[in-house]
Amino acid sequence: MWIILVLAFALVLLIVGINVIVEMARSRGRSVQGWVLLSLFISPIFVIFILFALGETNENRIKRIVEEEKLRELARKGEDVSQILMRQRFNL
């Protein structure tokens, strides 16, 4: 009985770890499939630390900065930036 509980707990931790890796890789502009595959061969916790240390790709950083500058320009013009951010967040 204890073995089943331990295995279930380990499976839940693995799924949570993979979900964290997916979100980290996606937000940093990195290959989601590659990082998930790597986490299956080595520890997901180790992969999370690697992704954290690597940070964003240069392409993703430039894209984010350009989007932020567009939003700043709209805010200077008096536009309601919160509505734009809401639409972007929920893909409306």
FIDOPA-43281 format. One record per residue (C-alpha): residue number from 1; z, x, y. Coordinates in Angstrom, 3 decimals. Example, Ala and Ser with C-alpha at 12.3 -4.5 7.8 and 13.67 -1.06 7.14 Angstrom:
FIDOPA-43281
PT | k | pz | px | py
PT | 1 | 7.800 | 12.300 | -4.500
PT | 2 | 7.140 | 13.670 | -1.060
//
This chain:
FIDOPA-43281
PT | k | pz | px | py
PT | 1 | 0.000 | 0.000 | 0.000
PT | 2 | 0.911 | 2.788 | 2.437
PT | 3 | -2.343 | 4.576 | 1.669
PT | 4 | -4.332 | 1.515 | 2.721
PT | 5 | -2.401 | 1.245 | 5.981
PT | 6 | -2.859 | 4.939 | 6.757
PT | 7 | -6.592 | 4.750 | 6.001
PT | 8 | -6.957 | 1.615 | 8.129
PT | 9 | -5.120 | 3.291 | 11.005
PT | 10 | -7.345 | 6.388 | 10.677
PT | 11 | -10.456 | 4.179 | 10.696
PT | 12 | -9.281 | 2.382 | 13.835
PT | 13 | -8.619 | 5.722 | 15.544
PT | 14 | -12.077 | 6.942 | 14.533
PT | 15 | -13.747 | 3.832 | 15.956
PT | 16 | -11.782 | 4.088 | 19.206
PT | 17 | -12.630 | 7.788 | 19.465
PT | 18 | -16.330 | 7.115 | 18.944
PT | 19 | -16.273 | 4.382 | 21.596
PT | 20 | -14.674 | 6.815 | 24.055
PT | 21 | -17.345 | 9.405 | 23.216
PT | 22 | -20.134 | 6.876 | 23.740
PT | 23 | -18.843 | 5.918 | 27.192
PT | 24 | -18.185 | 9.519 | 28.212
PT | 25 | -21.636 | 10.689 | 27.099
PT | 26 | -23.371 | 7.738 | 28.755
PT | 27 | -21.558 | 8.162 | 32.064
PT | 28 | -22.233 | 11.902 | 32.127
PT | 29 | -25.950 | 11.610 | 31.310
PT | 30 | -25.641 | 13.226 | 27.895
PT | 31 | -27.182 | 12.276 | 24.533
PT | 32 | -25.022 | 9.548 | 23.021
PT | 33 | -26.451 | 9.863 | 19.514
PT | 34 | -26.032 | 13.635 | 19.417
PT | 35 | -22.421 | 13.560 | 20.537
PT | 36 | -21.493 | 10.747 | 18.135
PT | 37 | -23.141 | 12.630 | 15.275
PT | 38 | -21.272 | 15.799 | 16.234
PT | 39 | -17.998 | 13.869 | 16.335
PT | 40 | -18.559 | 12.705 | 12.760
PT | 41 | -18.818 | 16.340 | 11.606
PT | 42 | -15.927 | 17.626 | 13.686
PT | 43 | -12.974 | 15.878 | 15.256
PT | 44 | -13.726 | 13.155 | 17.859
PT | 45 | -10.824 | 14.489 | 19.917
PT | 46 | -12.470 | 17.913 | 20.043
PT | 47 | -15.775 | 16.346 | 21.130
PT | 48 | -13.974 | 14.407 | 23.889
PT | 49 | -12.552 | 17.674 | 25.226
PT | 50 | -15.990 | 19.301 | 25.099
PT | 51 | -17.590 | 16.396 | 26.994
PT | 52 | -14.809 | 16.504 | 29.550
PT | 53 | -15.289 | 20.241 | 30.061
PT | 54 | -19.087 | 20.011 | 30.334
PT | 55 | -19.068 | 17.253 | 32.929
PT | 56 | -22.206 | 15.613 | 34.270
PT | 57 | -25.730 | 16.886 | 33.836
PT | 58 | -27.421 | 18.059 | 37.020
PT | 59 | -29.960 | 15.224 | 36.801
PT | 60 | -27.199 | 12.645 | 36.491
PT | 61 | -25.247 | 14.221 | 39.360
PT | 62 | -28.290 | 14.134 | 41.653
PT | 63 | -29.037 | 10.522 | 40.709
PT | 64 | -25.426 | 9.501 | 41.410
PT | 65 | -25.372 | 11.283 | 44.769
PT | 66 | -28.639 | 9.621 | 45.854
PT | 67 | -27.270 | 6.181 | 44.894
PT | 68 | -24.034 | 6.850 | 46.779
PT | 69 | -25.963 | 7.914 | 49.882
PT | 70 | -28.026 | 4.705 | 49.745
PT | 71 | -24.823 | 2.673 | 49.562
PT | 72 | -23.302 | 4.618 | 52.463
PT | 73 | -26.392 | 3.929 | 54.560
PT | 74 | -26.173 | 0.214 | 53.756
PT | 75 | -22.477 | 0.216 | 54.673
PT | 76 | -23.270 | 1.863 | 58.005
PT | 77 | -25.774 | -0.911 | 58.703
PT | 78 | -23.073 | -3.508 | 58.056
PT | 79 | -24.341 | -4.722 | 54.663
PT | 80 | -21.890 | -6.116 | 52.111
PT | 81 | -21.798 | -3.212 | 49.657
PT | 82 | -19.343 | -4.927 | 47.315
PT | 83 | -21.965 | -7.505 | 46.309
PT | 84 | -24.505 | -4.766 | 45.588
PT | 85 | -21.977 | -2.865 | 43.497
PT | 86 | -21.092 | -6.039 | 41.586
PT | 87 | -24.771 | -6.674 | 40.778
PT | 88 | -25.240 | -3.076 | 39.634
PT | 89 | -22.123 | -3.121 | 37.508
PT | 90 | -23.015 | -6.326 | 35.673
PT | 91 | -26.812 | -5.810 | 35.716
PT | 92 | -27.484 | -9.035 | 37.615
//
